[in-house]
Structures are given as C-alpha cells and as structure tokens.
Amino acid sequence: MCRSTHSESGESSSYPGRELEGLRHSPNYYSWLLQHFVPYLGERVLEVGAGVGTVAEYVLQNTPIRELVLVEPADNLFPRLHARFSGDSRVKLVHGQLEDVASSVSVDSVIAVNVLEHVVDDSALLRTINRVLLPGGMFLLFVPALPWLYGTLDESFQHIRRYTKRGLASRLEKTGFRIERLHHFNCFGVAAWFVAGKILRRKTIRVADARGYDRWIVPWVSRVERHWTPPFGQSLVAVARKPGMED
C-alpha cells in the first residue's frame, strides 16, 4: 500500500502516482506490516525508496534505532522527506539511488516497502542491498503478490510486476540472501484490489477508501492473520539475512 519509484539507472525522476497521500492515512495498516520487521531492525537502518516518509516515521517513533538512512530518487518526493526529517539528528537523507551511496554505507538492516516491483533489474538492486548490509544483516521486504491480480492500479503506480512466492524466494537466494520468513499478507486485500483494479479500473487509491479500509478491515484481518498464515494475499512479506562470518 505504499511505494517509491526506483530505477537503478543513476538518474533521479519524478513519481506521478497520487496514492501516497491517501496511504499516509493508514496507521493500522502500517503498524500491522511493520510489526513483522521491528524485531530484526538493529541500530542502523536504511530504507530504500522512502517515498514521503510514512514507514520512516513509524520506525523513528516506535523503535530505539540510532541511525536511519532514507534513500529516495524522486525529485517531487525528496523535498517532502527533507521537510519532514531534516531536523532529526538520527536521519541521513539521500536524494538519489542506493548505488550512489553503496560504497560508503554499512547498516544492520534494509527496508524496502513496495519498491522492488518498480525496478526493471530487480536482481541488481537486491545485490546492491546485499552489499550495504553488514554480515548477518537483515533485509526486510514487502512487495505486491499474485501476477494475475495486475490491473489498472498497478499500471498507474508503475508496477513492472507482481511476485509469486516461489519467484521471490528464487531471486533472494540467487542474490546471496538466506530466507528467514516469507509469507503472504492481507488476504482480504486480494478482493479489494481485484475490484478496484480489474473491475472498476481505478487508477489511484482515494483518501476515503484508504481510511475506510484501514479503520474497518485492517483491525480484524490483522487479528486473523496473527494466528493463521493465509495461502494467498495481496502482498508478500520477506525477512532475509545476509550470511555472517559464522555461516
């Protein structure tokens, strides 16, 4: 439910999607998602494709991290990140691609929430993420699932692909990661996304829709999935580790 445009071309760009503003009003959703990541963060964290800072704000407010590097290439989004976090001594802001800083950054964990699906060569980005992680570091990944669900919302958000569980696992393993957890997320969202993107053919997520889903649907579906891992879902959550010296 969030994203940031990212192409490992080395060039900044503008992101035309209008959904980020609506998705800022989904605190239950982001809390639910990030609860899967918090135990693995460590003290030094990097978020690739930080968008308008929705994920970053949650991490800063709810974890004891010492340093957060926010990487965002989009010219129209980075100023909002700067305005939001430039006064926080824990935050380092990078306007550009991850590759621009990969040789000078080493972190305990990397977060990528709805970023990988925007990248033409996603394996190249995964290898770069592996490089910036310290040995034993954690990669915390969230991507859209189920290729058959691809519709007008995906097109509007500039998604190149949606992932299968098997395909994502293969990409992670081939780029040097060991998978700790990989599972579907938000089973009810499959129906909502299908209706919006395949039947109604909408091109954005409206603020009212995001708020309604967050208020009425997320609380109960998150409780259900806390005790039951669904065999399908709108997205995939992955926790992967860079092998350490002991491996």
C-alpha positions in Angstrom: 0.0 0.0 0.0 2.9 2.3 -0.4 5.7 2.7 -2.8 8.6 4.7 -4.2 9.8 4.9 -7.8 13.2 3.4 -8.2 15.3 2.5 -11.3 18.9 1.7 -10.9 19.7 4.0 -13.9 21.5 6.5 -11.8 19.1 9.3 -12.7 16.6 10.9 -10.5 13.0 11.2 -11.7 9.5 12.3 -10.6 6.9 9.9 -9.4 3.5 10.6 -11.0 1.4 8.4 -8.7 -1.2 10.1 -6.4 -1.8 7.3 -4.0 0.9 8.2 -1.4 -1.1 11.0 0.1 -4.1 8.7 0.6 -2.0 5.9 2.1 -0.5 8.2 4.7 -3.8 7.9 6.4 -3.5 4.1 7.1 -1.9 3.9 10.6 -3.3 0.5 11.3 -2.1 -1.0 8.1 1.5 0.3 8.5 1.6 -0.8 12.2 0.5 -4.3 11.2 3.1 -4.5 8.4 6.0 -3.1 10.4 5.4 -5.3 13.4 6.8 -8.1 11.1 10.0 -6.0 10.7 10.7 -4.4 14.1 12.3 -7.4 15.7 15.0 -7.5 13.0 15.9 -3.8 12.6 19.1 -3.4 14.7 20.5 0.1 15.4 21.5 1.3 11.9 18.7 1.1 9.3 18.4 2.1 5.7 15.1 2.5 3.8 15.4 2.4 0.0 12.6 4.2 -1.8 11.5 6.2 1.3 8.6 8.0 -0.5 7.0 10.6 1.7 8.3 9.0 4.9 5.3 7.0 6.1 7.4 4.0 7.0 10.3 6.1 8.3 8.0 8.0 10.7 6.7 4.7 12.2 10.3 3.3 12.7 11.5 6.5 14.3 8.5 6.7 16.7 8.4 3.1 17.7 11.9 1.7 17.8 15.2 2.7 19.5 17.3 2.9 16.3 20.3 5.2 16.4 20.6 5.9 12.6 18.1 5.9 9.7 19.3 6.5 6.2 16.5 7.4 3.8 17.2 7.0 0.1 14.7 8.5 -2.4 15.4 9.2 -6.1 12.1 11.1 -7.0 12.6 14.8 -7.4 9.0 15.5 -6.3 9.1 13.4 -3.2 12.5 14.1 -1.7 11.7 17.7 -0.7 8.9 16.3 1.5 11.2 13.9 3.1 13.7 16.8 3.8 11.0 19.0 5.3 9.7 16.1 7.5 13.0 14.7 8.8 15.8 17.2 8.3 15.6 18.3 12.0 16.1 14.7 13.3 19.7 14.0 14.1 19.1 10.3 13.7 18.2 10.7 10.0 20.5 10.9 7.0 18.8 11.9 3.7 20.0 10.8 0.3 18.5 12.2 -2.9 19.4 9.6 -5.4 19.9 5.9 -6.0 21.1 3.3 -3.5 24.0 2.6 -5.8 25.2 6.2 -5.2 26.0 5.5 -1.5 26.5 1.7 -1.5 30.3 2.1 -1.1 30.0 4.4 1.9 27.1 2.9 3.9 27.0 -0.2 6.1 23.8 -1.0 8.1 22.2 -3.6 10.2 19.1 -3.8 8.1 17.5 -2.5 4.9 13.8 -1.9 4.5 12.1 -1.9 1.1 8.3 -1.4 1.1 6.7 -1.6 -2.3 9.9 -0.7 -4.2 11.2 -3.8 -5.9 8.2 -4.1 -8.3 9.2 -0.7 -9.8 12.7 -1.8 -10.7 13.5 -3.2 -14.2 16.5 -5.2 -13.0 15.3 -6.1 -9.5 18.2 -8.6 -9.1 20.7 -5.8 -9.5 19.0 -3.8 -6.7 19.0 -6.9 -4.5 22.7 -7.3 -5.0 23.3 -3.7 -4.1 21.2 -4.1 -0.9 23.2 -7.1 0.0 26.4 -5.0 -0.4 25.3 -2.3 2.1 24.3 -4.9 4.8 26.8 -5.9 7.4 27.5 -9.6 7.7 24.4 -11.1 9.4 22.3 -8.1 8.4 18.6 -8.3 7.7 16.7 -7.4 4.6 13.0 -6.6 5.3 11.0 -6.7 2.1 7.4 -6.0 1.1 6.1 -6.5 -2.5 2.8 -7.0 -4.3 1.8 -10.6 -4.9 -0.2 -12.7 -7.4 0.7 -11.7 -11.0 -2.9 -12.4 -12.2 -4.0 -9.6 -9.9 -2.2 -7.0 -12.1 -4.6 -4.3 -13.2 -5.1 -0.5 -13.7 -3.9 0.4 -10.2 -0.6 -1.4 -10.9 -0.2 0.3 -14.2 -0.9 3.7 -12.7 1.6 3.1 -9.9 4.2 2.0 -12.4 4.5 -1.6 -11.2 6.5 -3.7 -13.6 5.4 -6.9 -12.0 3.7 -8.6 -9.1 5.5 -11.5 -7.5 4.9 -15.2 -6.8 6.2 -16.6 -3.5 8.4 -19.1 -5.4 9.8 -16.4 -7.8 10.6 -14.0 -5.0 12.4 -16.8 -3.0 14.5 -17.6 -6.0 15.5 -14.0 -6.6 16.5 -13.6 -2.9 18.5 -16.8 -2.8 20.3 -16.1 -6.1 21.4 -12.7 -4.9 23.0 -14.0 -1.7 20.3 -14.0 0.9 19.1 -16.7 3.2 15.3 -16.5 3.8 14.2 -16.4 7.4 10.5 -15.8 6.7 8.4 -15.4 3.5 4.6 -15.4 3.6 1.5 -13.8 2.1 -0.1 -10.8 3.7 -3.5 -9.2 3.7 -5.8 -12.0 2.2 -8.8 -9.7 2.1 -6.9 -7.2 0.1 -7.0 -9.6 -2.9 -10.7 -9.0 -3.3 -10.4 -5.2 -2.8 -7.5 -4.9 -5.3 -9.3 -7.1 -7.8 -12.5 -5.0 -7.7 -10.6 -1.7 -7.8 -8.0 -2.5 -10.4 -9.7 -5.2 -12.6 -13.5 -4.3 -12.5 -13.7 -0.6 -11.6 -10.4 0.0 -13.4 -9.4 2.7 -10.9 -6.1 4.5 -11.3 -5.5 5.7 -7.7 -6.4 5.0 -4.1 -8.6 7.7 -2.7 -8.1 9.0 0.8 -11.6 8.0 1.9 -11.1 4.4 0.6 -7.7 4.1 2.4 -9.2 5.4 5.6 -12.2 3.2 5.4 -10.1 0.0 4.7 -7.7 1.0 7.5 -10.5 1.6 10.0 -12.9 -1.3 9.3 -11.0 -4.1 7.6 -7.4 -4.0 8.8 -8.1 -4.5 12.5 -10.0 -7.8 12.0 -7.9 -9.2 9.2 -4.7 -8.5 11.0 -6.0 -10.3 14.1 -6.9 -13.3 11.9 -3.5 -13.4 10.2 -1.8 -13.2 13.5 -2.9 -16.7 14.2 -3.2 -18.0 10.6 -0.9 -17.6 7.7 -3.0 -17.3 4.6 -2.2 -19.3 1.5 -2.7 -16.2 -0.7 -2.6 -12.5 -0.1 -2.4 -9.1 -1.8 1.3 -8.8 -0.8 4.3 -10.8 0.3 6.4 -10.2 3.4 10.0 -11.4 3.4 12.7 -11.4 6.1 16.0 -12.4 4.6 19.5 -12.5 6.1 23.0 -11.8 4.6 25.2 -14.7 5.7 27.6 -13.8 8.5 31.1 -14.9 9.2 29.9 -18.0 11.1 27.9 -19.2 8.0 
